[in-house]
Amino acid sequence: MRGSRLPAGGENVLQTIRGKRAAAEASGIKLLDLSIGEPKGAALLSARQAAAAAVMSEDEAMHTYQYNASPGVPNFAQRFIQVHVKRDFQEGDVDYLAMPGIKPMLGLVPLACGCGNQPLTVATTTDPGYPIPADWCGYHPYATNYALSLNPGNEFRFAPDQIKDGTGLIMMNYPHNPSGQVATEGWLRQICQYCSDHDVRLFNDAAYIILSHGPESLCLSDIAPDYPDLSWTEAFTAAKLIGNGTGWHVGAMVGSSDFVGDFKEVKGKTDTGFVAPMAAGVVAAFETDMESIYLVKEMYRSRLGLLAKILTGRGMRLALEPAAGFFTLWLAPDHAFGQKVESAEHFNFMMIEETGMVGVHFPPYVRYAVCADVAAMSDEIDAAFEKAQVSYD
């Protein structure tokens, strides 16, 4: 018999918002879309030109499967990782792996920790947070997931005492989506020491590290090699590095040889690697056009400041000022449009229906991204929150 074989109500918040956004637009509502964090427009010209030349190349290595290596772009992973990491790795400190972005690889992380044939307890930074790691754990029958509580009080950085006994893997995301908070040296050392002492594997999704605002933001890779017994990996993506162009699924992983080795085995059986010409374009951008990358970073930082000014001017309260990325996270108000707000979802849906302003609710917060041109929308955004008349008890 035909029909879904999945549990009912299984969509995540990002899918919910995409559906709500489409329904609102179909009903004639003009959207102010600050919801999904997907940079708009084409990638940097330097990346596109180099990718075009690579596509036209007759070199067989540029057109074959890349698997766990990158014959079309030699040493891509090492070159790409070094753009993001402040420290220089010593021979034998780490192993590398080229990969097609981060999102499709997240489901392989628990598998590389053995969840295909034995129970695995996984802690994720999904309360609030990017839901995909928890979603993947939900699809793995031997993986049990719990979320580490993050809030303004702990600056959206969990403490070692929140990690439950028996945890085998932590999947974290710093700089953090949706709060924009970063990993600092002191905090990373606490987490690395705990995981080393308790035999917990540690994974970080560092998608937004290139969009950090200050030097206090560090990669896991900057600190983890100081802990020789720590089993760790960190993943990076080109999607934020080359301006726009989130469709450029190119990335790399670095980490301890044991963890990366297990990941290579799983990935080698399930994946054929990235598209080499896109990787060639990415290399051209970070090796010849870092000035443009920095300009994109400053563009997002400027937009964050403008959006914060507009919303705080209309009574909204930031959860915490972002230190990276292109997200702002706001406490859902207690009242709006002359009525009591029941939840962050309720507020977000009211804003969509009454003003066209689209965010993503991560209870008790609402996230607004600045991938769109905030300056061009500023008057309409201001008018939307003027209409809402938000207040807090």
Number of C-alpha atoms within 10 A of each C-alpha: 3 4 5 7 6 7 7 7 6 11 10 13 15 17 12 13 20 15 12 16 22 12 12 18 15 10 9 9 17 14 16 20 19 22 23 19 21 18 19 13 12 14 22 21 16 18 25 21 15 19 22 14 12 21 17 11 13 9 11 10 15 22 17 15 18 21 20 21 21 23 17 21 20 12 14 24 23 16 15 23 22 13 13 17 17 14 12 10 14 8 7 8 14 19 19 24 24 27 30 24 24 22 15 13 15 20 19 21 24 26 21 18 21 17 21 15 11 11 15 23 20 26 24 25 26 24 18 22 22 20 18 17 25 24 17 17 26 15 11 17 13 18 24 17 22 18 19 22 17 18 17 13 9 10 14 26 22 17 15 14 9 11 20 13 10 12 19 22 24 26 23 23 26 26 28 28 27 29 30 23 24 29 22 18 15 10 14 19 17 13 21 25 17 17 24 19 12 14 16 23 21 24 23 21 24 25 25 23 25 23 23 22 17 10 8 13 20 22 26 28 27 16 18 26 20 13 16 10 15 24 23 28 27 26 28 28 27 29 23 24 28 31 25 19 20 21 14 21 20 27 25 22 26 23 25 23 17 15 22 23 16 17 22 22 12 17 21 14 10 11 17 16 22 22 22 25 23 24 29 25 26 28 22 21 26 20 11 11 17 15 11 18 19 15 12 19 22 15 16 23 21 16 20 23 15 15 21 21 13 17 18 13 13 19 16 20 19 20 21 18 18 25 22 27 30 28 28 27 26 25 19 29 23 16 17 19 17 11 11 15 20 12 18 22 21 14 25 24 22 18 21 23 19 14 20 23 24 27 25 25 28 24 14 17 26 25 27 25 26 27 22 19 13 22 14 9 13 15 11 16 21 17 13 20 22 15 16 21 16 22 18 14 5
